[in-house]
Amino acid sequence: MTTVLIADDQPLQRFGSRMLLESQDDMTVVGEAANGSEAVRMAAELHPDVVLMDIRMPGLDGIEATRRITAAGDRTRILIVTTFDLDEYAYAGLRAGASGFLVKDAQPEELLSGIRAVATGDAVVAPSLTRRLLDAYVHHLPTDPATDTAPQEDPRLASLTDREREILTVIGKGWTNTEIATRLHLAESTVKTHVGRILAKTGSRDRIQAVILAYDTKLVQPS
């Protein structure tokens, strides 16, 4: 059973999400939060599998709430629900530790499959769509000269083999496991093994965080 905490300042949105989730045999809503502070407190108390997190909330927003929840080191994963065309904070939310994002007008089956994917440690967003998101919004983030280093200088990449660095680069470019296997002439099972090792060595929570790492370390440049 997947346990879900809904964090949204709109009562009707929370009600609709609860009705949808509780219609499923494999999901249950363990709580509702109207702002980020409540979400952080309830996540610590209830340890849900997934927090369905709105970004724009009064007081503590969804980005900072995401950062605090993921920093606590619990198993809880964050699925951001945002208005993609308007919300320039989606990328910052992913950097804060969210495992993925969906738009608020997503179809019910998309939301349900997204929650299930996040709960099992997968990424919600297709790699190609993740790449478009990062390309669209990476320029909104301030440049930090202290972290603006060449890829080989970043300690997070130090333990990667040449093959793992190559695969991390193409993950950042939006390649799926099947595309990596085909283009690099590898078995798909081998690719999955490499991806798992990359996540473990770099401390990335999931594939989306690996994409962000590829951008942060300049293995991939926004187009």
N, C-alpha and C positions, 0 to 999 in steps of 0.2 A: 504494500500500500504506500503510495507516494503522498507525503504530507506537504501541504502548501500553506504559506502565509501570504495574504494579499495585502500589499501596501499601496494605497491610492487615496488621495484626498477627496475623491468624488464618491459619495455614497452609492449612487446608482451604478457606477462602474464596479464598485466592490460587490454590490448585490448581484449584478449580471455575471461577474466572474465566479462568484460562489455558486450560483445556480448551475452554471455550466460544469464546473469542476465536480460538484457533488452529484451530478447525474452520471458520473463515471464510476465503474466498479473498483477501479484501481487508484482512485484519488480521494483525499479528504482534506477539507480546509480546517486548519487548526487555529486560525486567528485572522483578524483584520486590523490593519494599522492605518490611521488617517494621516500620518506624517512620518518623516524619517526617524525621529527620536523613538517613536513608538515601535517602529519596525526593528530598530537595533535592540531595544529592550525585549521585545517579544521573541525575536530570533534567538537571543541568549537564553530565554526561559523555555521555549518550546522546541528548539532544535529542529525546525522543519527541513525537509529535504530540499525544498525550493522556495525562494521568496519571489513572488511576482511583483516587481518593483517599478512603480512610476518614478519618473525623474523629477518632474516639477511638483513639489509639495511644499507647504509652508514650513518655516523654521528650517530644520535640517533637511536638505533635499536628498533625492534618491542617490545621487553620486556619492555624497559623503556617507550616507547610510550604507551603501554598498561597500565602500572602503572599510568602514568599521566592522561590518559583519564578516567580510572575508579576512580581515586582519586578525580576527579572533581565532582563526585556525580551525573552526568547526567544519563539519561536512556540508553545511548548508551552501547551496549554490544559488546564484542570483540570475533571474531572467528579467531583463529590462523590457518594459513595454512603453513605447514612445511614439510620438508623431514624427516619423523619420524625415519628412520633407521640411519640417520646421525646427526640429530640436537639434541644435548644434552641440548638445552635450552628450550625445549617444557615444561618441568615441571616448570621451573622458570617462563615461560610465564603464566601458569595457576595460579601460586602463585601470580603473579602480578595482577590478576583479570580477566583474560580471562575466558569466559564461555565455552570454548571447543577448540578442534583442529581437523583439518583434514590434511591428507597428500596431497601433491601437485598433485599426480597422481590419486586422487580420481575421481570416475566417475562423470559426470556432475549432475546426479540426486542426488548423495550423497552430493555434494556441495550445491545444491539448498535446499534439505531437511535440511541440517545442518544450513543454514542461517535462514530458517523458524523456526527451533527449537529454535535457539538462540534468535530470535526476540520475541518469545513468553515466554521467560524465562526458557526454558528447557535446558538440557545439550545435547550437540551434541554427545558426545562419550558414548557408552554403558558402564555401570558401570564396567563390567568385563574387557573391554579394558582399561578403566581408571586405574584400579588396575594394569594391566600389565605395563602401562606407568610409574606409580609411582614406582613400584618395580624396573623397569629397570634403572630409573634415580635418585631416591632419594639419592643414595650414592654419586652422584656428588656434592651435596650441602654441604657446610661447616657446621660443627657442631657448634652451638652457645650455650655454656654452660649456658648462661643467660636464654635461653628459653627451655633448656633441662630438663623439669619438669615432674613430674608424672601426670597422667591424672587428679587426684582429686585436684591437686594444680592449674590447669589452670583456670583462671577466666571465660573463655568463656564457660566452662562446668557447672559453678556453678548453673545456673538457670534450668538446665535440670532435669527432673524426671528420676527415675531409668529406666523406660521403654524407654524414649527418648534417654538416654545414650546407652541403649542396641541397639536401632534401628540405632543410629549414628554409632555405632561400626560395625554393619553388612553392612551398606551402604558403609563404608570404605573397607569392605571385598569384595565389588562388587555385593552384592545381589540386585536384582531388587525388586520393590514393590510386585510383584506377589510372588517371592520367600520368602520375609519377611512375607507376609500374610500366606503363606502355612506353613512355618517352625515354626512361632511363634503363629500359630492358631489365627489369627486376620482377620477381614474383610479387604479387600483391601482399602475400603474407610477410614477405621480407620488408616491404614498405611499412606495413603496420608495426613490425618490430622496431624499425628505425624510428618511426614517429613516437612510439612509446618511450624509447630511450632518450629521444630529444626532449620530450616533456619532462622526464625524470631528471635529466642532467641540468636542464635550465630552470627547473622549478616552475614550469608553466602548468597552470591548472588544467588547460584543455587546448584544443587546436586554435581557438580564437586568440588566446593569450600567446600562443606561439607566433601567430601572424603579427601581433602587436610587437613582440620581441624582434621579429625580422625587420620591422620598421624602425624601432627604437635603436637598433644596432647598425642601421644603415645597410643591411644586407639587401633591402628592397627600398627603392625610392618611390614616393608618390608620383603618379603620372600627371 
